[in-house]
Amino acid sequence: MVSCFLSFCIERSLDADNKRTYSHRAEVLEQKAQNAEKALANSGESGIIKSRSGKMALEYQRYGRNKSTLVNKTYIDSGTYRKKYDKLSENTDVNKALYDSAKKALKHRSGTLFEDMYWIDVNNGKEICSVLNSTIEETIEYSNRIWEKIKSNNSIVTIHTHPQSMPPSVDDFNSCLENGYQFGVVACHDGKVFQYFSNQKISKTLYNLYISEFMESGLSEYEAQIQTLLILKESHAIDFLEVV
């Protein structure tokens, strides 16, 4: 199930006229993205933060500038919020582990721009590892210890927080693909929950071009991200939904 706004976006994205418009727009933006990436490659600059640089890797939530990151702890403790996690998988142990992790992370990071992340075994709901001490805002740091635990494990689901309450970022999707996660979950500080899947890499340049275009047309950053992901899921092997 998805929110009313997301349902509206999906209807728009599937409308015949809009499909033709977005198809042409996609071709133009994809060409721009390819040209930009070629130019960066030729200049010796990547323009993209590498997934494994030095002793740690970074996942960034690039967009979103909402001021309030305080968590409504009463809502997070409620049955209404808990039931969202019942819909994530058929394994009740996994769903409970994801909810418990979300609750701890949200309460821990309430009122800040820092993120927590948990890695959960999709077979039994056991915690594999976690990052609870990040000192870089809106960033998850992958240490060598994390890499060692996840590099050969293809039975992992992840959950991390987004203080600005934005949808999964391009880095979230690409990390899900690169690390072979079964799926990822974003627990937003405002109580929204997103689930996402990825079987294809997304160009960050293309993603940013879409975001810029939608924001220039008057959409908020949140709406721009939603619309960008809706278009990209039609041309890429990715999927996402807001769990309600």
C-alpha positions as CSV (number, residue, x, y, z in Angstrom):
1,M,0.0,0.0,0.0
2,V,1.2,3.5,-0.6
3,S,0.2,7.0,0.5
4,C,-2.4,9.1,-1.3
5,F,0.4,11.3,-2.7
6,L,2.4,8.4,-3.9
7,S,-0.8,6.8,-5.5
8,F,-1.4,10.1,-7.3
9,C,2.2,10.1,-8.6
10,I,1.9,6.5,-9.8
11,E,-1.4,7.3,-11.7
12,R,0.4,10.3,-13.3
13,S,3.4,8.2,-14.2
14,L,1.2,5.6,-15.9
15,D,-0.9,8.1,-17.8
16,A,-0.4,7.6,-21.6
17,D,0.4,11.3,-22.2
18,N,2.7,11.5,-19.3
19,K,4.5,8.3,-20.3
20,R,5.2,9.8,-23.7
21,T,6.4,13.1,-22.1
22,Y,8.6,11.3,-19.6
23,S,9.9,8.9,-22.2
24,H,11.3,11.8,-24.2
25,R,12.5,13.6,-21.1
26,A,14.2,10.4,-19.9
27,E,16.1,10.1,-23.2
28,V,17.3,13.7,-23.0
29,L,18.3,13.5,-19.4
30,E,20.0,10.1,-19.9
31,Q,22.1,11.6,-22.7
32,K,23.0,14.6,-20.5
33,A,24.0,12.2,-17.8
34,Q,26.2,10.1,-20.1
35,N,27.8,13.3,-21.5
36,A,28.5,14.6,-18.0
37,E,30.0,11.3,-16.8
38,K,32.2,11.1,-19.9
39,A,33.4,14.6,-19.2
40,L,34.2,13.8,-15.6
41,A,36.0,10.6,-16.6
42,N,38.1,12.5,-19.2
43,S,39.0,15.1,-16.6
44,G,40.2,12.5,-14.2
45,E,37.5,13.5,-11.6
46,S,34.8,10.9,-10.7
47,G,32.2,13.2,-9.3
48,I,30.9,10.3,-7.3
49,I,31.9,9.1,-3.9
50,K,33.2,5.6,-4.2
51,S,31.5,2.9,-2.3
52,R,34.7,1.6,-0.9
53,S,37.2,4.4,-0.3
54,G,40.0,3.8,2.2
55,K,38.8,2.1,5.4
56,M,35.2,3.0,5.2
57,A,32.4,3.7,2.7
58,L,29.7,6.3,3.0
59,E,26.0,6.3,2.2
60,Y,24.7,9.8,1.9
61,Q,21.1,11.1,2.1
62,R,21.7,14.0,-0.3
63,Y,18.4,15.7,-0.3
64,G,16.0,17.1,2.3
65,R,16.4,20.2,4.4
66,N,13.5,20.0,6.8
67,K,14.3,21.7,10.1
68,S,12.6,19.4,12.6
69,T,14.0,15.9,13.2
70,L,12.3,15.3,16.6
71,V,10.6,11.9,16.7
72,N,7.1,11.4,18.1
73,K,8.0,8.7,20.5
74,T,4.4,8.0,21.5
75,Y,3.6,7.2,17.8
76,I,6.8,5.1,17.4
77,D,5.6,3.0,20.4
78,S,2.1,2.6,19.1
79,G,0.4,-0.4,17.5
80,T,-0.3,1.6,14.4
81,Y,3.4,2.1,13.7
82,R,4.3,-1.4,14.8
83,K,1.8,-2.9,12.2
84,K,3.7,-1.3,9.3
85,Y,6.6,-3.6,10.0
86,D,4.3,-6.7,9.9
87,K,4.0,-6.0,6.1
88,L,7.7,-6.1,5.3
89,S,8.1,-9.9,5.0
90,E,6.5,-13.2,5.8
91,N,8.9,-13.9,8.6
92,T,7.5,-12.5,11.9
93,D,10.9,-12.7,13.6
94,V,12.5,-10.5,10.8
95,N,9.6,-8.0,11.0
96,K,9.9,-7.8,14.8
97,A,13.7,-7.3,14.6
98,L,13.2,-4.5,12.0
99,Y,10.6,-2.8,14.2
100,D,12.8,-3.1,17.4
101,S,15.8,-1.7,15.5
102,A,13.8,1.2,14.1
103,K,12.4,2.1,17.5
104,K,15.8,2.1,19.1
105,A,17.4,4.0,16.3
106,L,14.7,6.7,16.1
107,K,14.7,7.3,19.8
108,H,18.5,7.4,19.8
109,R,18.8,9.9,17.0
110,S,15.7,12.0,17.7
111,G,16.4,15.7,17.3
112,T,19.7,15.1,15.4
113,L,20.8,14.7,11.8
114,F,22.7,11.5,12.6
115,E,21.7,8.1,11.3
116,D,21.8,4.6,12.8
117,M,21.8,1.4,10.7
118,Y,21.2,-2.3,11.4
119,W,21.9,-5.4,9.4
120,I,19.4,-8.3,10.0
121,D,19.6,-11.9,9.0
122,V,16.5,-12.5,6.7
123,N,16.2,-16.1,7.8
124,N,15.9,-15.7,11.6
125,G,15.8,-12.0,12.4
126,K,19.1,-12.0,14.3
127,E,21.2,-8.9,14.3
128,I,24.3,-9.3,12.2
129,C,25.9,-5.9,13.0
130,S,25.0,-2.2,13.4
131,V,26.3,1.3,13.2
132,L,25.2,3.4,16.2
133,N,28.0,5.9,16.6
134,S,28.2,7.8,13.3
135,T,29.7,11.2,13.7
136,I,29.0,12.5,10.2
137,E,25.5,13.9,9.7
138,E,23.1,12.0,7.4
139,T,25.8,9.4,6.7
140,I,26.4,5.7,7.4
141,E,30.0,4.7,7.7
142,Y,30.9,1.2,6.6
143,S,34.0,0.1,8.6
144,N,36.2,-2.9,7.8
145,R,34.3,-4.8,10.5
146,I,31.0,-4.2,8.7
147,W,32.5,-5.2,5.3
148,E,33.8,-8.5,6.8
149,K,30.4,-9.4,8.2
150,I,28.4,-8.6,5.1
151,K,30.7,-9.2,2.1
152,S,29.8,-12.9,1.7
153,N,26.3,-13.0,3.2
154,N,23.4,-12.8,0.7
155,S,20.7,-13.2,3.4
156,I,20.7,-9.7,4.7
157,V,18.1,-7.0,5.1
158,T,19.0,-3.5,6.4
159,I,17.2,-0.7,8.1
160,H,18.5,2.8,8.7
161,T,17.1,6.2,9.7
162,H,16.5,9.3,7.6
163,P,16.3,12.3,9.9
164,Q,14.9,14.5,7.2
165,S,12.2,11.9,6.5
166,M,13.1,11.5,2.8
167,P,12.6,8.4,0.6
168,P,15.5,6.0,-0.1
169,S,18.3,7.9,-1.8
170,V,20.2,6.8,-4.9
171,D,23.1,5.7,-2.6
172,D,20.6,3.5,-0.7
173,F,19.5,1.7,-3.9
174,N,23.1,1.3,-5.1
175,S,24.3,0.0,-1.8
176,C,21.4,-2.5,-1.7
177,L,22.5,-3.8,-5.1
178,E,26.3,-3.8,-4.5
179,N,26.0,-5.6,-1.2
180,G,23.3,-8.0,-2.3
181,Y,20.7,-7.1,0.3
182,Q,17.4,-8.8,0.0
183,F,15.7,-5.4,0.6
184,G,16.3,-2.2,2.6
185,V,14.0,-0.2,4.9
186,V,14.2,3.5,5.7
187,A,12.7,4.6,9.1
188,C,11.9,8.3,8.8
189,H,11.8,10.5,11.8
190,D,8.3,11.7,11.0
191,G,7.0,8.1,11.2
192,K,7.1,7.2,7.5
193,V,8.5,3.8,6.5
194,F,9.9,3.0,3.1
195,Q,10.9,-0.4,1.7
196,Y,13.1,-0.6,-1.3
197,F,14.7,-3.2,-3.7
198,S,17.4,-3.0,-6.3
199,N,18.8,-5.2,-9.1
200,Q,20.3,-2.5,-11.2
201,K,22.7,0.4,-10.6
202,I,21.3,3.9,-10.9
203,S,23.5,6.7,-12.3
204,K,23.9,9.4,-9.7
205,T,24.2,12.0,-12.4
206,L,20.9,11.0,-14.0
207,Y,19.2,10.9,-10.6
208,N,20.5,14.4,-9.7
209,L,19.3,15.7,-13.1
210,Y,15.8,14.5,-12.5
211,I,15.8,15.9,-9.0
212,S,16.9,19.3,-10.3
213,E,14.4,19.4,-13.1
214,F,11.5,18.5,-10.8
215,M,12.5,21.1,-8.2
216,E,12.9,23.7,-10.9
217,S,9.3,22.9,-11.9
218,G,8.1,23.8,-8.4
219,L,8.0,20.5,-6.6
220,S,9.4,20.2,-3.1
221,E,12.5,18.1,-2.5
222,Y,10.4,15.3,-1.1
223,E,8.0,15.3,-4.1
224,A,11.0,15.6,-6.5
225,Q,12.6,12.5,-5.0
226,I,9.3,10.6,-5.2
227,Q,8.7,11.5,-8.8
228,T,12.3,10.7,-9.7
229,L,12.1,7.3,-8.2
230,L,8.8,6.6,-9.9
231,I,10.3,7.3,-13.3
232,L,13.5,5.4,-12.6
233,K,11.6,2.3,-11.5
234,E,10.0,2.2,-15.0
235,S,13.4,2.1,-16.7
236,H,15.5,0.3,-14.0
237,A,15.2,-2.9,-12.1
238,I,14.4,-1.2,-8.8
239,D,11.3,-0.8,-6.7
240,F,10.1,1.0,-3.6
241,L,7.0,1.8,-1.6
242,E,5.9,3.7,1.4
243,V,4.5,1.1,3.9
244,V,1.3,2.3,5.5
